């Protein structure tokens, strides 16, 4: 099963072999050092990871950790997976 990290309009990165690998990567993106990251299940194979408050950026967008199939079932446009990874802070 392939896991991806997206948000409401951008493809972040993937595919990852496991959910745990995708979550570790999302935590690294969010500079998260909490013992238990804030993750909630939105649907089968679709999780929302909320990074901690960032004092420099004031907030960080949530990351959706999901399989392509689960995202499409939740109404995400399939074309989002065709987007290349782009660093958003450039």
Secondary structure by P-SEA (a helix, b strand, c coil): cbbbbbccccccccccccaaaaaaaaaaaacccccccccccccccbbbbbbcccccccbbbbbbbccaaaaaaacccccccccccccccc
